[in-house]
């Protein structure tokens, strides 16, 4: 029925995280692949328990869990099986105590768990390096944009002072005003593009935090453990940027959003000045010594204004 189909589809969607992570990296974060949590690599190292073994050993496994700050080892009474993806079967292990290389299978099993936690800590180091490098880079880009805004502001102020130096002038759309307007529009576009870049970085950090949570949950499920909550809490407590993006969100993104507001205010101000100048040109208005407009608004200035302009 429809209800059954809905539950089935939901279950399938939930089980696709590893594939979705790979697709996301390929499409959006390909250049950051080396920094991503090795979710699929760790997942392949986890055993798939036989139901009988899981029921028999669940109680003893829960009593031998490691602390969240250490790398948990394999539960002593636990045995894996091989699935179609290559995991060892518990029955295969019991049927043959040594593999084709003469190695003890229990030793091989322990090595898989050691490799799992090695990949786990390598993933922490990788995403931490990514965060630190991106924070430095994004702060540098933010500083450059802030300098550009300050330069445009200074240019607009200088243009305004230049207009006031002449007591009598015919209003025209000054080239410097158009230059300021163009620079502000260009700056606004660059700020918006940079904002999208910051969001992409934050999204990458967030998906990696999810990868840690998912693989720890998978660890609990495959080993009848209960370490996810404690281990994830310890991880986020030490690497706080995993919870929201750290300074990239609280400093870079906040500063950037305030800057966008400032750019839009400057654009409104300059655009208003340009509109006034355009109106004066269309009406051939002239400013006299007292700063008053003269002209009929149809391209004909009065005699006083015209003569005054002629004397300039």
Residue pairs with C-beta under 8 A, 6 or more apart in sequence:
17 39
17 210
17 211
17 214
18 39
18 40
18 43
21 36
21 39
21 40
21 207
21 211
22 40
24 207
25 32
25 33
25 36
28 200
28 203
28 204
29 36
29 200
29 204
32 130
32 204
34 126
35 126
35 127
35 129
35 130
35 204
35 208
36 123
36 126
36 127
36 204
36 208
36 211
37 123
37 126
37 127
37 208
37 211
37 212
37 215
38 119
38 122
38 123
39 211
39 214
39 215
41 119
42 116
42 119
42 120
42 123
42 215
43 215
43 218
44 85
44 86
44 87
45 112
45 113
45 115
45 116
45 119
46 80
46 87
46 116
46 218
46 219
46 222
46 223
47 78
47 79
47 80
47 81
47 87
47 88
47 109
47 112
47 222
47 223
48 80
48 81
48 82
48 83
48 87
48 222
49 78
49 79
49 80
49 81
49 90
49 222
49 223
49 224
50 79
50 81
50 89
50 90
50 91
53 78
53 79
53 90
54 224
56 77
57 75
57 77
57 78
57 224
58 224
60 75
60 76
60 77
61 75
61 77
61 78
61 223
61 224
61 225
62 224
62 225
62 226
64 75
64 76
65 72
65 225
65 226
65 227
66 72
66 73
66 227
67 230
68 227
68 230
68 231
68 233
68 234
68 235
69 234
71 114
71 117
71 120
71 121
72 113
72 117
72 219
72 225
72 227
72 231
73 110
73 113
73 114
74 109
74 110
74 112
74 113
74 223
75 223
75 224
75 225
78 223
78 224
79 90
79 93
79 94
79 109
80 87
80 88
80 89
80 90
80 93
80 109
80 112
80 222
81 87
81 88
81 89
81 90
81 91
81 92
82 88
82 89
82 92
88 105
88 108
88 109
93 105
93 106
93 109
96 105
97 104
97 105
98 104
98 105
99 105
99 108
116 219
120 215
123 208
123 211
123 212
124 235
124 239
127 205
127 208
127 239
127 242
128 239
128 241
130 204
130 205
131 205
131 241
131 246
131 248
134 201
134 248
135 246
135 247
135 248
135 252
138 197
138 198
138 201
138 248
138 252
139 251
139 252
141 194
142 194
142 252
142 255
142 256
142 259
145 187
145 190
145 191
145 194
145 256
145 259
146 255
146 259
148 183
148 187
148 190
149 187
149 259
149 262
149 263
149 266
152 180
152 183
152 184
152 187
152 266
153 266
155 176
155 179
155 180
155 183
156 180
156 266
156 269
156 270
158 176
159 174
159 176
159 177
159 180
162 176
163 169
163 174
166 312
167 289
168 286
168 287
168 288
168 289
168 308
168 309
168 312
169 286
169 287
169 312
170 280
170 284
170 285
170 286
170 287
170 309
171 276
171 277
171 280
171 281
171 285
171 286
171 287
172 277
172 280
172 281
173 274
173 277
173 278
173 281
174 277
177 270
177 273
177 274
177 277
178 274
180 270
181 267
181 270
181 271
181 274
184 263
184 266
184 267
184 270
185 267
187 263
188 260
188 263
188 264
188 267
191 256
191 259
191 260
191 263
192 260
194 256
195 253
195 256
195 257
195 260
198 248
198 252
198 253
198 256
199 253
201 245
201 248
202 245
202 248
202 249
202 253
205 241
205 242
205 245
205 248
206 245
208 242
209 236
209 242
209 243
212 232
212 235
212 242
213 228
213 232
216 227
216 228
216 231
216 232
217 228
219 225
219 227
219 228
220 226
220 227
220 228
235 242
236 242
236 243
240 246
241 247
241 248
244 250
245 253
279 285
280 293
282 299
283 295
283 296
283 297
283 298
283 299
284 295
284 298
284 299
284 300
284 301
285 293
285 294
285 295
285 297
285 301
286 293
286 294
286 295
286 301
286 305
286 306
286 308
286 309
287 293
287 294
288 294
288 304
288 305
288 308
289 308
294 301
294 302
294 304
294 305
295 301
295 302
295 305
296 302
301 309
